[in-house]
Amino acid sequence: MTPLEAARAIEANVLRVIRGKAPEVRLALVALYAGGHLLIEDVPGTGKTVLARALARSLDAKFRRLQCTQDLLPSDVTGVTVFDPSAGTFTFKEGPVFTDLLLADEINRATPRAQSALLESMEERQVTADGTTYPLSKLFFVVATQNPIELEGTFPLPEAQLDRFALQIKLGYPTTDALVEILADQTERHPLETLEPVATGEDLIAIQAAVRSVKLDRSLARYLGELVAATREGDEVVLGASPRAGIWLARAARARAFLLERDHVLPDDIQALAHVVLDHRLILSPRARLAGASARGVVAAVLERVAVPLAPGADPPPAE
């Protein structure tokens, strides 16, 4: 099975469970194939957990769920070193991050101290405890969820944490037709119970390698860089997109091009992913928020303002 065939099989398998959400599922797969992590912000009951579990089952990957609460400790995330009296030695007990796919459910209910335990894991795919570094799975992928409605008992994700999520998406409510299909699927049991793996971890590694081979023309790299830099301009923005944001936008654009069966990135790929990669990273000033400004509006204005280069190989416009 080629990397593209494996990617198509995974997408079709997940869509057996997540009805009527093909664009959102594809964005989740873009994050996975780009080697990044995914933040899903939406109201309860829209399928956030089901999406994470469907991805893990489709890949035959090891799955662990971390239920984030206010009493969660960093050692509950990464693991803890304990003393073994019988052996007279200290042993490291691995935490939930030692898995292939980690669901950090309601991540904003954990305290900033507990949230920070994920920083090293998400960026470097490793855990350092008591001076010893432990590598994580090559497939390590975090899907975090948060509820945008409830504020009591929650802690906003710090900027450093938000910046480590390649994409932030919303699933939204299903259409009436999709809900009818969901009800039919769950007449006897949940469709997740019958979902079988269609790919392996080796297939995912091959997909990610194929994504990295997609070409990004230098003119498009400059366009992408200008977009990222433009988010840091203007009085309404306190914190714009970081260089890491540009890296993830480039990787995500490559993943989208791969899924569309192209060996090169087009401006459309960058523009289609700009909001899901950049919006959650922007911090606006209180005055701008009171005036009705939004991160989405800032990114939309940047996309309008920055000149789009010609696609590689395209003919220049005729001289007037």
C-alpha angles and dihedrals in degrees: 000000000000121000091254092050090050091050091050091049093051092049093049091047094052091048089059086071104027101059123201095001104100096139092049093046090051091052090052089051091048088058091048095046092045089056094244137119130257132227117196116194114187145118121280120281100030097113104264095138093040090055092053093048092045090055091051094047093047090056097040084236129159108261130197130175124215112197104206116218136161093260094053112127127207089245088057086063106039104021138256139252112237133185118244106209094193094055096030091227139109118249128195114230109205120235130216093281089075094088141085099249120022121193109203097194117205091353093182090066090068118086119254088254092058092041090055090060087076096054098086092039094053097044103037103018092234141097125222116203127168091346095309123110120215120193120229128218117294086232094052107150127168122209109187125185132199136179113234094197107055115070102166112098095008133117119209113239111257119243093253090056095047091050091060093062110089093203138013117202141171123220098198128193118310121247118256091258091050091048090053088054091048091052091049091049092054100046093112106008142344113285089229088072091064098038109120128198115264098179141025136230088260089056090054092050089051091050091051090049090051090050092053090054092060109111122244109195115226091240090056091047088055091047090052091048091051091051092052093046092048091060088066093057126090134051094262094066119079095173123018132188117305129223086260087061089056091050092052093045089054093047093046091049089053090051092050092049089050092052089050089054097249128133093209139049122249128199087253090065093054094044094047091055101036095097098046091047101039110027098074092050097059122095115196127203118259090245092054092049091050088051090056099258119149137190089244090055092050093051091046090053091049091052089052094046104045114080115244115230123226115271112255109278095013120135117248117249115269116268114253 
